[in-house]
Amino acid sequence: NNLETKIRLGRAMIQLKQFDKAKKIFKEVLAVDPINAVALKNYEVAKAKKIDVKHENGINSNHLLKEPGTTVEIVANINCKGITGRDFTIGECLKFKIKKKNIDVYKCRKDKEILVSVLEEKEIVSRLNKAAEIHAEVSGYVVRAADKSLTMIIKSSVPIFRGEKQDIRPYIKKGLDDIDLEDEEAEEEEEIVEE
């Protein structure tokens, strides 16, 4: 009978477009707490059979994952007048027009594309030109944006970027550090016993 849990379950049903189940869940919540504002609002959303756009951000977290060789994170200046970091959302898709000496970065707004930045970093430009030559898919996504600074991740369907060297897989490094410490302690104990 936990109301918060039922509200979360109801929200999940709305996101899954199972509006009848969601309405039933919110009715149960409202039977116990008739003035629950969250339940009232969500009941209306379920009744209207629409997904609340404010809560469905559509961000695919896979777009923001760094993969060695196929992704690179860069910071660019926003050159467009009237556009600041506030106009971007995390995970928003960016379009690129690859030219020989630079890369134009576009923000999609309704029916038009707005040029927001020009990338001139030689290594990035040359690597994206190579990707264009071999017809690789290149996409960009906003990671962070503030004032006139835009941090984006550029992904390619084939490895074109230099992969960052990893001396050891990060997820097992902690375990190995613990083992090394245990071995050192055991050796110290053996030395003390021998003396």
N, C-alpha and C positions, 0 to 999 in steps of 0.2 A: 504493500500500500504506500510505498514511498512516492510522493507526488513528483519530486524532481526527476526520478527515474522514469516515471510514466511520461512526463513531458519530453524527455530526451528520446524515448521510444516513439512517441508521436511525431516528433520532428524527423526522425529517421524514416518513418512511414511516409511522411510528406515528400521527403527527398527521393524515396523509392517509387513515388507516384501511386501509393496505395492509400488513397484518400479516405475510403470507407473505414479502414482499420484505424486510421489516424483520428477520424471524427469520433469513433467509438472510444478510443483511449482518452481523448480530451473531454468527452462527456463524463467519463468516470472521474476524471480529475475535478471537473466543475461540480459534480455531485457532492464531492467532499469539501471543496473550497470554491464556492460560486463566484468569488470576486478575484480569483487568480488572473491577473492581467495577461500573463504569458500564455496561459491556457486559453483564455478568451480570444486573444489575437490569433493563435495557431488554429483554434477551432474555425475561425472565420476563413483563414487561408485554406484549410482542408475542405471547408464547405464550398468555397469558390473553385476548388480543384485547380489551384495554380501553385507553382513553387515560388516561394518567397525569394525573389532575385537577390535581395540584400544578403541572404545567407548562403546562396549558392554562388561561390566566387569562380568556379570553373578552373581553378588553378590545378594543373597537373604537377605534382611534386617531382615527377621524373624529369621535367624540363629544367629543374634547378639543381640536379645532381651533376657533379663533375666526374667525368670519365677520362682517364688518361689517354691522350692522343686525339680524342674526338671533341673535347671541349676546352674552352679557355675563358677566363673571366677578365674583363677589361673595364676600365673607367674612362668615360668620355665626357666631354663638355656638351651641355645642351646649348646649341647655337640659335635656336628659333626664338623670336620675340614672342612674348605672351605665353610661353610654355615653361613651366618649372617642374621640379621634381614631384610636386603635389599632383600633377596631371597624370602621373604614371601609377600603375598598381603592380605589386609584386607578382611575377609570373606572366605579365602581359607580353604578348608576342610582338616582336619588332620585325620589320622587313628590311632587307638589304638590297641595294643596287651596287653590284661589284663593278668597279672601273679599274683601269690599269694602275692609277696612282693613288686612288683613295676609295673608300667605301661610304656610300650614303646610307644613313640609318633613318628609317621612316617609322612614324607612329601611325597606326590606323585609327582614324576617327570617323565613325559613321561611314560615309561613302567616299571619303577622300583620304589620301595619304599625306602626312605632313613631315617634311624633312626636319629632323630634330638635331642631327649631329652628322659630322663628317669625320671618319676615322682615317688618319694619315700615318699611323704607325707602320713602318715599312714591313716588319715581319708579319703582322696580321694581314696587311694588304696582299703580300706575296702568297701567303698560305691560302687566303680565300680565293685568290686568282687561280691557284692550282686546283682548288676544289671545283671552281667553275669549269676549268678545262676538262676535268674528268667527270663532269655532270653530277657531282655529289650534291645532296640536299644540304643547304645551310640555313639555320634558323637562329634567332636570337630571342632572349627572354630577359625581362627586367629583374634584377636581383635587389637593387636598392636605388633610390633616387632621392636627392635632396638639393634644394635650391637649383643651381645650374650644373649639378653633377649627376651623372647617370652610370650606375654600375650594371653591366649586363653580362650574360653568359652567352657565348656563341657556340652552337653545336653543329657538328658536321656528321653526315652519315658514314663517312670513312675517316680513318685516322690521318689528319693533316697537321696537327699541332704537335709540338714537342711535349712528350709526357713528362711530368715531374718525376724525378727518380725517387723511389721509395726503397730505403735500405732493408726494410722488413715490413711485412703486412701489418698495418696499424692495429688491427683487431687482436693480434696475438702478441704484440710487443709488451703489453703490460704483464702478461703471464710469464714471459721470458725474463723480465726484470725481477719478478718475484722469485723465480727459480735461481737466478744468479745470486741474489741476496742469501737465499737458504744455503747454497753451496759454500759461499764465503763464511757464513756463520759456522757451518759444519767443519770446515778446514781450521778455523780459529780454535774450535773446541778440541780438535785432534791435537793441535800444537800444544795447547795448555796441558792436556792429559799426558803427552809424551815427556814434558819437562818434569 
